[in-house]
Amino acid sequence: MKPRLKLKENVEIKPHTTFGVGGVARYFIEVKSAEDLPEAILSAKRQKVPHHIIAGGSNLVFGDGILNITVIKLTAPKSEKLIEVKGNKIT
């Protein structure tokens, strides 16, 4: 993983959701630029647990307790578009 990306373990999800709910993600990666997103996804896949990509945290509900998932949080400035949606395709 690139030095800019840090795979954290056992991170509470609650502060990353607008509803303020959720348990602890087994793994957590914060992505601050579009160029780092592919590496974060590869890192998440290497953990061999499901991964979830989140942004502002609205409209998300995670269960309580320890969650065997990797959360990838997009925290790039709003001026940098990390995801584009066209119809039913996300790039």
N, C-alpha and C positions, 0 to 999 in steps of 0.2 A: 504494500500500500504506500502511496506517496506520502512524504513527510507532512504535507498539509492536512491529510486525512488521518484521523485518529479513531480507531475502533475502541469504543468504550464498552465496558461490561456493567450489567446490572444498573441501568439508568431508569429512574422514575419517569414515567410518561406523563403523569398528571400536569406538570408545568408546561408541557408542550401542546396541550389541547385547550380550546376555549371553554369547554364544559368543565375542565378541571377534574377529570376522572381518568382512571387507568392505573394499572399496576406498574411492574418493573419489567422493562425490556431486557432480554438477555444480552443483546448487543445494540449499540447505537452509534451511528455515523452522522456527523454534520457536514453538509456539502455547501460550500460558499461560492462555487463557480460552476458554470456549465461544463468546463473541461474536466472537472473532478467527478461528475456524476457517473460516467461509465465505470471508472475505477471503484467507486463506492458500491455499485451494483455487483461488480465482480467479487469484491471483498465480501459482500453479504452472501453471495452464492457459495463462497468457500466455507462459510460457517455451517452450511447444510441445514439451515432452518429457514422457514418462510421469511420473506422480507416485505416491508411495507414502506412506501414512500409517502411522506407527509410534507406539508408546507406550513401554512399558518395554524393548522390544528383545528380549524372549524369543521363542524359536522362529523367529528370523529368520536367514537366511543370504544375504548379498549376495556377489557375485563380487568378485575383486580388480581393481585397475586403476581407470581413470577410468570412472565409470558415468554415462551420459547420462540422468540422472533428477533429479527434484526430490523430496527427502525432507521430509515435513512431520512434525515430532515433537511429540506432545502431551505437555506437561509441566505441565498444570494440577494443582492439589492434588487428592488422591484424593476430597476431599469434593465437588468439582465434576465432575459427570459430563458428558463431552464427547460420548460415543457411547452409543447405546442399541441393543441388539439384541433384536428381537422376531421369532421364527421365522427366516425367511430375509430379513428386512428390517433394514437398518442405517440409523439416523437420527442 
